[in-house]
Amino acid sequence: MLAPTEILATQHYFYLRSLFSRLDYNVALLTGSATRREKTQYKRALAEGLVHIAVGTHALLEEDVEFQKLGLAIVDEQHRFGVMQRLKFIRKGAHPDVLVMTATPIPRTLALTLYRRP
């Protein structure tokens, strides 16, 4: 799940962590303020498939962030990301399902809903 701010990403992280804790899912948070060590551990866990749900900010868009298998890409507040940023996130997987969210009904959101384009 890609969020535009660290505050929003952290809120999603805590909610998803509590929601999936009974299922023993590993939910991880990657933001720009994470330490270098935390980022390295997180990126390794993502690449090895040890993270079931990844939540983060633009840090998820970095070149060295690899997903073993990205099945669902969620972009929250999608209007806060550029077309190429959303596409870069989606291309980190092999044809993942995509969910774009926003609380602001804007024409681009409606077009994404109708035509299913990143």
KEZAGU-143338 format. One record per residue (C-alpha): residue number from 1; residue in three letters; chain; x, y, z. Coordinates in Angstrom, 1 decimal. Layout:
<rs>
+-----+---------+--------+--------+--------+--------+
: num : residuo : cadena :   east :  north :     up :
+-----+---------+--------+--------+--------+--------+
: NUM :     Ala :      A :      X :      Y :      Z :
...
+-----+---------+--------+--------+--------+--------+
</rs>
This chain:
<rs>
+-----+---------+--------+--------+--------+--------+
: num : residuo : cadena :   east :  north :     up :
+-----+---------+--------+--------+--------+--------+
:   1 :     Met :      A :    0.0 :    0.0 :    0.0 :
:   2 :     Leu :      A :    1.5 :    3.3 :   -1.1 :
:   3 :     Ala :      A :    0.5 :    6.4 :    0.8 :
:   4 :     Pro :      A :    1.6 :   10.0 :    0.2 :
:   5 :     Thr :      A :    2.6 :   10.9 :    3.7 :
:   6 :     Glu :      A :    4.3 :    9.2 :    6.6 :
:   7 :     Ile :      A :    1.4 :    9.9 :    8.9 :
:   8 :     Leu :      A :   -1.1 :    8.3 :    6.6 :
:   9 :     Ala :      A :    1.2 :    5.3 :    5.9 :
:  10 :     Thr :      A :    1.7 :    4.8 :    9.7 :
:  11 :     Gln :      A :   -2.0 :    4.9 :   10.3 :
:  12 :     His :      A :   -2.5 :    2.3 :    7.6 :
:  13 :     Tyr :      A :    0.3 :    0.2 :    9.1 :
:  14 :     Phe :      A :   -1.1 :    0.1 :   12.6 :
:  15 :     Tyr :      A :   -4.6 :   -0.6 :   11.4 :
:  16 :     Leu :      A :   -3.5 :   -3.4 :    9.0 :
:  17 :     Arg :      A :   -1.2 :   -4.9 :   11.7 :
:  18 :     Ser :      A :   -4.0 :   -5.1 :   14.2 :
:  19 :     Leu :      A :   -6.4 :   -6.5 :   11.6 :
:  20 :     Phe :      A :   -4.1 :   -9.3 :   10.4 :
:  21 :     Ser :      A :   -2.3 :  -10.1 :   13.6 :
:  22 :     Arg :      A :   -4.5 :  -13.1 :   14.3 :
:  23 :     Leu :      A :   -3.6 :  -14.5 :   10.9 :
:  24 :     Asp :      A :    0.1 :  -14.3 :   11.7 :
:  25 :     Tyr :      A :    0.7 :  -12.0 :    8.7 :
:  26 :     Asn :      A :    3.9 :   -9.9 :    8.6 :
:  27 :     Val :      A :    3.0 :   -6.3 :    8.0 :
:  28 :     Ala :      A :    5.9 :   -3.9 :    7.5 :
:  29 :     Leu :      A :    6.3 :   -0.2 :    7.2 :
:  30 :     Leu :      A :    8.8 :    1.6 :    5.0 :
:  31 :     Thr :      A :    9.2 :    5.3 :    5.1 :
:  32 :     Gly :      A :   11.9 :    7.8 :    4.4 :
:  33 :     Ser :      A :   12.5 :    8.3 :    8.1 :
:  34 :     Ala :      A :   13.4 :    4.7 :    8.7 :
:  35 :     Thr :      A :   17.1 :    4.1 :    9.6 :
:  36 :     Arg :      A :   19.4 :    2.7 :    7.0 :
:  37 :     Arg :      A :   19.5 :   -0.6 :    8.9 :
:  38 :     Glu :      A :   15.7 :   -0.8 :    9.1 :
:  39 :     Lys :      A :   15.4 :   -0.1 :    5.3 :
:  40 :     Thr :      A :   18.0 :   -2.8 :    4.5 :
:  41 :     Gln :      A :   16.2 :   -5.3 :    6.7 :
:  42 :     Tyr :      A :   12.8 :   -4.4 :    5.2 :
:  43 :     Lys :      A :   14.0 :   -4.5 :    1.6 :
:  44 :     Arg :      A :   15.6 :   -7.9 :    2.2 :
:  45 :     Ala :      A :   12.4 :   -9.2 :    3.8 :
:  46 :     Leu :      A :   10.3 :   -7.9 :    0.9 :
:  47 :     Ala :      A :   12.6 :   -9.5 :   -1.7 :
:  48 :     Glu :      A :   12.5 :  -12.8 :    0.1 :
:  49 :     Gly :      A :    8.7 :  -12.8 :    0.5 :
:  50 :     Leu :      A :    8.8 :  -12.6 :    4.3 :
:  51 :     Val :      A :    6.5 :   -9.6 :    4.3 :
:  52 :     His :      A :    2.8 :  -10.3 :    3.5 :
:  53 :     Ile :      A :    1.6 :   -6.7 :    3.6 :
:  54 :     Ala :      A :    3.9 :   -3.8 :    2.8 :
:  55 :     Val :      A :    2.9 :   -0.2 :    3.7 :
:  56 :     Gly :      A :    5.0 :    2.8 :    2.8 :
:  57 :     Thr :      A :    5.5 :    6.2 :    1.3 :
:  58 :     His :      A :    7.6 :    7.2 :   -1.7 :
:  59 :     Ala :      A :   10.3 :    5.0 :   -0.2 :
:  60 :     Leu :      A :    8.5 :    2.0 :   -1.8 :
:  61 :     Leu :      A :    9.3 :    3.5 :   -5.2 :
:  62 :     Glu :      A :   13.0 :    3.3 :   -4.8 :
:  63 :     Glu :      A :   14.8 :    1.3 :   -7.4 :
:  64 :     Asp :      A :   16.2 :   -1.2 :   -4.9 :
:  65 :     Val :      A :   12.8 :   -2.1 :   -3.5 :
:  66 :     Glu :      A :   11.8 :   -5.5 :   -4.9 :
:  67 :     Phe :      A :    8.8 :   -7.6 :   -4.2 :
:  68 :     Gln :      A :    9.0 :  -11.3 :   -4.4 :
:  69 :     Lys :      A :    5.4 :  -11.3 :   -5.5 :
:  70 :     Leu :      A :    3.2 :   -8.2 :   -5.6 :
:  71 :     Gly :      A :   -0.3 :   -9.4 :   -6.0 :
:  72 :     Leu :      A :   -2.3 :   -6.3 :   -5.1 :
:  73 :     Ala :      A :   -1.0 :   -2.7 :   -5.4 :
:  74 :     Ile :      A :   -3.0 :   -0.2 :   -3.4 :
:  75 :     Val :      A :   -2.4 :    3.5 :   -4.0 :
:  76 :     Asp :      A :   -4.1 :    5.7 :   -1.4 :
:  77 :     Glu :      A :   -4.8 :    9.4 :   -2.2 :
:  78 :     Gln :      A :   -3.8 :    8.5 :   -5.8 :
:  79 :     His :      A :   -4.1 :   12.1 :   -6.9 :
:  80 :     Arg :      A :   -1.1 :   12.9 :   -4.8 :
:  81 :     Phe :      A :    1.1 :   10.7 :   -7.0 :
:  82 :     Gly :      A :    2.1 :   11.3 :  -10.6 :
:  83 :     Val :      A :    1.1 :    8.9 :  -13.4 :
:  84 :     Met :      A :    4.7 :    7.6 :  -13.7 :
:  85 :     Gln :      A :    5.0 :    7.1 :   -9.9 :
:  86 :     Arg :      A :    1.9 :    5.0 :   -9.8 :
:  87 :     Leu :      A :    3.0 :    3.1 :  -12.9 :
:  88 :     Lys :      A :    6.5 :    2.5 :  -11.3 :
:  89 :     Phe :      A :    4.8 :    1.0 :   -8.2 :
:  90 :     Ile :      A :    2.5 :   -1.2 :  -10.2 :
:  91 :     Arg :      A :    5.4 :   -2.4 :  -12.4 :
:  92 :     Lys :      A :    7.1 :   -3.8 :   -9.4 :
:  93 :     Gly :      A :    4.8 :   -6.8 :   -9.8 :
:  94 :     Ala :      A :    3.8 :   -9.1 :  -12.6 :
:  95 :     His :      A :    0.3 :   -7.9 :  -13.5 :
:  96 :     Pro :      A :   -0.9 :   -7.2 :   -9.9 :
:  97 :     Asp :      A :   -4.5 :   -6.2 :   -9.2 :
:  98 :     Val :      A :   -4.6 :   -2.5 :   -8.6 :
:  99 :     Leu :      A :   -6.8 :   -0.4 :   -6.2 :
: 100 :     Val :      A :   -6.6 :    3.4 :   -6.3 :
: 101 :     Met :      A :   -8.2 :    5.3 :   -3.5 :
: 102 :     Thr :      A :   -9.0 :    8.9 :   -2.8 :
: 103 :     Ala :      A :  -11.4 :   10.8 :   -0.7 :
: 104 :     Thr :      A :  -11.5 :   13.5 :   -3.3 :
: 105 :     Pro :      A :  -13.8 :   12.8 :   -6.3 :
: 106 :     Ile :      A :  -11.7 :   14.2 :   -9.2 :
: 107 :     Pro :      A :  -12.0 :   13.5 :  -12.9 :
: 108 :     Arg :      A :   -8.8 :   11.5 :  -13.0 :
: 109 :     Thr :      A :  -10.1 :    9.1 :  -10.3 :
: 110 :     Leu :      A :  -13.3 :    8.6 :  -12.2 :
: 111 :     Ala :      A :  -11.4 :    7.9 :  -15.4 :
: 112 :     Leu :      A :   -9.2 :    5.4 :  -13.6 :
: 113 :     Thr :      A :  -12.3 :    3.7 :  -12.3 :
: 114 :     Leu :      A :  -13.9 :    3.6 :  -15.7 :
: 115 :     Tyr :      A :  -10.9 :    2.7 :  -17.9 :
: 116 :     Arg :      A :   -8.7 :    0.8 :  -15.4 :
: 117 :     Arg :      A :   -5.6 :    2.6 :  -16.3 :
: 118 :     Pro :      A :   -2.7 :    3.5 :  -14.0 :
+-----+---------+--------+--------+--------+--------+
</rs>
